[in-house]
Amino acid sequence: MMQFSRREMLSLSGFGLGQLAVADLLGGKQLLGAETSEPAGLPIHGNLHARKTHFPAGAKAVIQLIQNGGPSQMDLFDPKPLLTQMAGKPHPDGVEIHQPNNVNSLLPSPLKFQKYGECGMDVSEALPHVSSVVDDLCFVRSMHSEHNNHLEGLNMLLTCKIFPGRPVMGAWISYALGTENQNLPAYVVLRDPDGYTIGGKQLWANAFLPALYQGVEFSTRGAPIHHLNPPASLPPGAQRANLDFLNQLNARHLSNRPGESELESRIENFELAARMQLEAPSVLDLAGETQETQKLYGLDNPTTAKYGTRCLMARRLVESGVRFVQVTTSPGQPWDHHNDIGKGMKNIATATDQGAAALIKDLKQRGLLESTIVMWAGEFGRLPTTQNGKGRDHNRNAFTLWFAGGGFQPGLIYGETDEFGYKSIVNRVSVPDMIATVCHQLGLDHQRVQFPLGGRVETPTNVTVSGAKVVGDLLSNKVYCS
């Protein structure tokens, strides 16, 4: 059975009157996104060639450490003595109660805090390794988001909108900048080999951007890249001949279907896969790392080895020219502590703490931290009141994230929450602000990273009424901030 695209069907049926009608409705092709001229020198379709920035960049790569589940700000980075003083009493103004078993009763943190580093950052006993690198970190205590559910919160964190259907930050940055290594993807995802986090592949989706810019999953168990090599060995040159023939067929097919971004991306992906066969295995082979480095990341301990391996692999990827690496934690929502938060946090904090701190130390000693943005963030925070006696419910009004490297001010503690940790109140930072600031440090004006879609021009941050701004106070170099 023959298949037609929508444009072909309109052209072939009714003597082409359908296509004429649509062309007239769209204003003489002025609203046809695929045929709009390229905005701001950026591609509408397909390749991964390194591209010019809008202005001098403070960084050239990003490692995004996603802490899915909603880490509790008042149990990790934002201690609230008043919670201890008023333990068991109701919050004076009441709080959102949106799930069962919530009680308006203030819950003190079961974890002890101590100040670390010259910056005097408060870090709880749950993160002894991160506490050792606080002078290299830029803490934002005043983040806030727009939804209390996990998937919507993660969508917001990555796309600036709570609903699916928009490209994630990594896809936008890959689209805008390409990659410095044509033998590897621009955007790589390192997930737990035991399973996906909530949202699955939606967390690295390209959405309406060409498929070439979606995240490519690399595995830390078994074959590093799925389906990269043929199942049976082939004679020398046979694989190259097969790909050349396939490219000829695809090119002929594409010539009759100009502007089909998925087809263009598929052709480019075949070529990328061929190049990856030569370089990717060596980049992902950790055997050449010293015992000292492997121990730094906790690879000698079963509890820390899986996450530590992903962090070490992330360093090797940015060292090899990959633009954006996304690292997730264990499957599900491991930071989601509705019951005993002290006991529940111990497992995920212990599993991820050493790898994250090792990544900062390793990048720094190799001279890579200045050019690499490391971002540690969950989708929201937790409430100051109790759920199920010892747990906390979700809280979109306040959470803490941290950056390292890439021109973010080291040793900075930015923003404040109220005296109970419920709402961000001083120097509030929204998710669109955060994404605009990351783009800025990569040399991109977030408003000039554009993609035409259905008569609109989409950007990474154009989905909120209040807009987005670069938070210059977070940055060491404020010359280009607006």
C-alpha positions in Angstrom: 0.0 0.0 0.0 1.5 3.4 -1.0 1.8 6.0 1.6 1.7 9.8 1.0 2.7 12.7 3.1 0.0 15.3 3.8 1.5 17.7 1.3 1.6 15.0 -1.4 -2.0 14.0 -0.8 -3.2 17.6 -1.1 -1.2 18.0 -4.3 -2.4 14.8 -5.9 -6.1 14.8 -4.9 -8.7 17.1 -6.4 -6.4 18.3 -9.2 -4.2 19.9 -6.6 -6.9 22.3 -5.4 -6.3 21.2 -1.8 -2.7 22.3 -1.9 -3.7 25.6 -3.5 -6.2 26.2 -0.7 -3.8 25.4 2.0 -1.1 27.6 0.4 -3.6 30.5 0.3 -4.6 29.9 3.9 -1.0 30.0 5.0 -0.5 33.3 3.3 1.5 32.2 0.3 3.8 29.9 2.3 4.7 32.6 4.8 3.6 30.3 7.6 5.2 27.1 6.4 7.8 26.5 9.0 10.0 24.1 7.0 10.4 26.7 4.3 11.1 29.7 6.5 14.6 31.2 6.1 17.1 30.2 8.8 16.8 32.5 11.8 19.9 34.1 13.4 22.3 32.0 11.3 21.0 28.8 13.0 19.9 25.7 11.1 16.3 24.7 10.7 17.4 21.2 9.7 20.2 18.9 10.0 23.7 18.6 10.8 25.9 18.5 13.9 28.6 20.9 12.7 29.9 23.2 15.4 28.3 26.6 15.0 29.2 30.2 16.0 27.9 31.6 19.2 26.0 34.9 19.4 28.7 36.4 21.6 31.9 35.1 23.4 31.0 32.1 25.5 31.9 31.3 29.1 31.5 27.6 28.5 31.3 25.1 25.7 29.7 22.0 27.3 27.1 21.0 29.9 26.8 18.1 32.2 23.3 17.9 33.7 22.8 15.8 36.8 19.1 15.2 37.1 18.0 14.3 40.7 14.5 12.9 39.9 12.1 12.8 42.7 12.3 16.3 44.3 15.3 16.6 46.8 14.3 18.3 50.0 15.9 21.7 50.3 15.5 22.0 54.1 17.2 18.6 54.6 20.1 19.1 52.2 21.1 22.8 51.6 18.7 25.2 53.3 18.4 24.5 57.1 15.5 26.1 59.0 16.1 26.4 62.8 12.5 27.5 63.2 11.3 24.1 62.1 13.1 22.6 65.1 11.8 25.3 67.4 8.2 24.9 66.3 8.3 21.1 65.7 4.8 19.6 65.7 3.1 23.0 65.6 1.0 24.1 62.7 2.4 26.4 60.0 1.2 29.9 60.9 -0.2 30.6 57.5 -1.1 27.0 56.5 0.4 25.3 53.5 -0.8 23.5 50.4 -2.3 20.1 51.2 -2.7 18.3 47.9 -2.1 14.6 48.8 -3.5 12.2 51.5 -1.8 11.9 54.8 -0.6 15.6 54.9 -0.8 17.3 58.2 -0.3 20.9 58.9 2.4 20.1 61.5 5.9 21.5 61.1 8.6 18.8 60.6 12.2 19.4 61.8 15.0 18.0 59.7 16.3 14.7 61.1 19.7 15.5 59.6 22.5 17.5 61.1 23.9 20.5 59.3 27.4 22.1 59.3 29.0 25.0 57.5 31.7 24.1 55.0 34.3 25.9 52.9 35.3 29.6 52.9 31.8 30.4 51.6 30.2 29.0 54.8 27.7 26.9 52.9 25.3 24.8 55.0 25.2 21.2 53.9 23.6 18.3 55.7 25.3 15.1 56.8 23.6 13.3 53.9 26.2 14.8 51.5 29.7 14.5 53.0 31.4 14.5 49.6 29.6 17.4 48.1 30.3 19.4 51.2 34.0 19.1 50.4 33.7 21.0 47.1 31.2 23.8 48.1 33.8 26.5 47.3 33.6 25.4 43.7 29.7 25.5 43.6 27.2 28.2 42.9 24.1 27.5 45.1 20.7 28.9 44.1 18.3 28.6 47.1 15.5 30.5 45.5 14.3 28.3 42.6 10.6 27.8 42.1 8.5 25.9 39.6 4.9 25.5 38.3 3.6 22.1 39.2 3.7 19.6 42.1 3.6 16.4 40.0 6.8 14.6 39.1 6.4 14.3 35.4 5.0 17.8 34.9 7.8 19.1 37.2 10.5 17.4 35.2 9.0 18.7 31.9 9.1 22.2 33.4 12.7 21.8 34.6 13.9 20.7 31.1 11.5 22.5 28.7 10.0 25.5 30.5 6.5 24.0 30.2 4.7 21.4 32.3 3.2 19.5 29.3 5.1 17.3 26.9 5.7 18.3 23.3 8.6 20.8 23.6 12.3 20.1 23.2 14.4 19.7 26.3 17.3 22.0 27.1 19.9 19.5 25.7 18.1 19.3 22.4 17.9 23.1 22.0 21.6 23.5 22.9 22.6 20.8 20.4 20.5 22.4 17.7 22.0 25.8 18.4 25.7 24.8 18.7 26.2 21.4 17.2 29.2 19.5 18.5 33.0 19.7 18.4 33.3 16.0 17.7 31.6 14.8 14.5 32.2 11.2 15.5 30.0 11.4 18.6 26.5 12.8 19.2 26.0 16.3 20.4 23.7 15.2 23.2 24.3 12.0 25.2 22.1 10.5 27.9 23.6 8.2 30.6 20.8 6.5 32.5 20.8 3.7 35.1 21.0 0.4 33.1 18.4 -1.1 35.4 15.6 1.1 34.1 14.2 4.6 33.3 13.3 7.4 35.5 9.7 8.6 35.5 9.0 10.1 32.0 11.5 7.8 30.3 12.7 9.0 27.0 10.5 12.1 27.2 13.3 13.6 29.3 15.6 13.9 26.3 13.1 14.4 23.5 13.7 16.7 20.5 9.9 17.3 20.1 9.5 19.5 17.0 13.2 20.0 16.5 14.8 17.7 13.9 15.3 14.2 15.4 19.1 14.6 15.1 19.1 16.7 18.2 17.4 14.3 20.6 19.5 12.7 23.3 21.3 9.5 22.4 21.4 6.8 25.1 24.7 5.3 26.0 24.8 2.3 28.4 27.2 1.7 31.2 26.5 -2.1 31.1 27.1 -4.4 28.2 27.4 -2.8 24.7 27.8 1.0 25.4 25.7 1.9 22.3 22.7 -0.1 21.3 22.6 -1.5 17.8 25.8 0.2 16.8 27.6 -2.9 15.4 26.1 -5.6 13.1 25.1 -8.8 15.0 27.4 -10.9 12.8 30.9 -9.9 11.6 31.1 -8.7 8.0 33.9 -8.8 5.4 36.2 -5.7 5.4 34.5 -2.8 3.6 31.1 -4.5 3.5 29.6 -2.2 6.2 30.8 0.9 4.4 29.5 -0.3 1.1 26.1 -1.0 2.7 25.9 2.5 4.2 27.0 4.1 0.9 24.2 2.2 -0.9 21.7 3.1 1.7 22.7 6.8 1.5 22.2 6.7 -2.3 18.7 5.4 -1.8 17.9 7.9 1.0 19.3 10.8 -1.0 17.1 9.9 -4.0 14.1 9.5 -1.7 14.9 12.9 0.0 15.2 14.7 -3.4 11.5 14.1 -4.0 10.6 15.2 -0.4 12.5 18.4 0.4 12.2 19.7 3.9 11.4 16.3 5.5 13.4 16.8 8.7 12.9 13.3 10.0 14.3 11.8 6.8 17.2 14.2 6.8 18.0 13.4 10.4 17.8 9.7 9.7 20.3 9.9 6.9 22.6 12.0 9.1 22.2 9.5 11.9 23.3 6.6 9.7 26.4 8.5 8.9 27.0 9.4 12.6 26.6 5.7 13.6 29.2 4.7 11.1 31.6 7.3 12.5 30.8 6.3 16.1 31.9 2.7 15.4 35.4 4.0 15.2 35.6 6.4 18.1 32.8 5.7 20.7 34.2 2.4 22.0 37.5 4.0 23.0 35.8 7.0 24.6 33.5 4.8 26.7 36.2 2.4 27.8 37.1 3.2 31.4 39.9 0.6 31.6 42.5 3.2 30.8 41.5 5.3 33.8 44.0 5.1 36.7 43.0 3.3 39.9 43.2 6.6 41.7 40.6 8.1 39.4 38.3 5.1 39.6 38.5 5.2 43.3 37.8 8.9 43.3 34.4 8.2 41.6 33.6 5.3 43.9 34.0 2.6 41.3 35.5 0.3 44.0 32.2 0.3 46.0 29.0 -1.4 44.8 26.9 1.3 46.4 28.5 4.2 44.5 29.9 2.4 41.4 26.9 2.7 39.1 26.3 6.5 39.5 30.1 7.1 39.7 30.6 5.3 36.4 28.1 7.5 34.7 29.7 10.6 36.1 33.2 9.4 35.0 31.8 8.6 31.6 30.3 12.1 31.4 33.7 13.6 32.0 35.2 11.5 29.2 32.5 12.6 26.8 32.9 16.3 27.3 36.6 15.8 27.2 36.0 14.3 23.8 34.0 17.2 22.5 30.4 16.2 23.3 28.3 19.3 23.9 25.6 18.1 26.4 25.6 15.1 28.7 22.5 14.2 30.8 23.0 11.9 33.8 20.0 10.5 35.6 19.8 8.7 39.0 18.3 5.3 39.7 14.9 4.3 38.2 11.6 5.9 39.3 11.8 8.8 41.8 14.5 8.0 44.2 14.5 11.5 45.9 10.7 11.2 46.5 10.5 10.8 50.3 6.9 10.8 51.5 7.6 8.6 54.5 10.7 8.5 56.6 12.8 11.2 54.9 15.9 10.7 57.1 16.1 7.0 56.3 14.9 7.2 52.7 17.3 9.9 51.8 20.3 7.9 53.0 20.2 5.5 50.1 20.0 7.9 47.2 22.3 10.4 48.8 25.0 7.8 49.5 24.7 6.4 46.0 25.1 9.8 44.2 27.1 12.0 46.5 30.6 10.7 45.8 30.2 10.6 42.0 28.9 14.2 41.8 31.8 15.6 44.0 34.3 13.5 42.1 33.1 15.0 38.8 33.8 18.5 40.1 37.3 17.6 41.4 38.2 15.6 38.3 37.1 18.4 35.9 38.9 21.0 37.9 42.3 19.1 38.0 42.1 18.5 34.3 41.4 22.1 33.5 37.9 21.3 32.2 35.7 22.9 34.8 36.1 26.4 33.5 34.7 25.4 30.1 32.0 22.9 31.5 28.8 23.8 33.2 27.8 21.2 35.8 24.2 21.5 36.9 22.6 19.5 39.8 18.8 19.8 40.1 15.6 18.1 40.9 12.1 19.0 39.6 10.9 20.7 42.9 11.5 20.7 46.6 9.5 19.5 49.7 7.1 21.0 52.2 8.1 22.1 55.7 5.1 20.2 57.1 4.8 16.5 57.6 3.3 13.7 55.6 2.9 10.2 57.0 4.6 11.3 60.2 8.2 11.6 59.1 8.0 12.4 55.4 7.4 15.5 53.2 5.2 16.1 50.3 6.0 17.9 47.0 6.6 21.7 46.9 6.8 23.7 43.7 7.3 27.0 45.6 11.0 26.5 46.6 13.9 24.3 45.8 17.7 24.5 45.7 20.0 23.6 42.8 23.7 24.1 42.2 26.0 24.9 39.3 29.7 24.5 39.0 32.2 25.8 36.4 31.4 27.4 33.1 31.6 30.9 34.5 29.2 30.5 37.4 30.4 32.2 40.5 32.1 29.7 42.8 31.3 29.8 46.5 28.1 31.8 45.9 25.0 31.3 47.9 22.1 33.1 46.0 18.5 33.7 47.1 16.5 32.9 50.1 13.4 31.1 51.2 11.1 32.1 54.0 11.8 31.2 57.6 10.1 27.8 57.1 11.6 27.0 53.7 8.2 27.0 52.0 8.5 29.8 49.4 11.4 31.5 47.6 11.2 35.1 48.6 14.6 36.8 47.9 16.1 36.9 44.4 13.7 34.4 43.0 14.8 32.4 40.0 12.4 30.7 37.7 13.1 27.7 35.5 13.1 29.9 32.3 15.5 32.3 34.0 17.8 29.3 34.7 17.7 28.0 31.1 18.3 31.6 29.8 21.3 31.8 32.0 22.8 28.5 30.9 22.3 29.5 27.3 24.0 32.8 28.0 27.1 31.1 29.4 27.2 29.0 26.2 27.3 32.2 24.1 23.6 32.0 23.2 20.9 34.7 23.4 18.0 32.5 24.4 15.6 34.8 22.4 17.7 34.3 19.2 17.8 30.5 19.4 14.8 30.1 17.1 12.8 27.5 15.3 9.8 28.3 13.1 6.7 26.2 13.9 3.2 26.6 12.5 3.5 30.3 11.9 5.3 31.0 15.2 8.9 31.3 16.2 9.8 29.0 19.1 12.7 29.6 21.4 13.9 27.7 24.5 12.2 30.1 26.9 9.2 31.7 25.1 6.5 29.7 26.9 5.9 31.9 30.0 3.9 35.1 30.3 6.6 36.7 32.5 9.3 35.8 30.1 12.9 34.9 31.1 16.0 36.8 32.1 19.7 36.0 32.4 20.5 36.1 36.2 23.8 38.0 35.9 24.5 37.9 39.6 25.2 34.2 39.3 28.0 34.7 36.9 31.7 35.6 37.3 31.7 37.5 33.9 28.8 39.8 33.6 30.0 41.7 30.5 27.4 40.3 28.1 24.5 40.1 30.5 21.4 42.0 29.7 
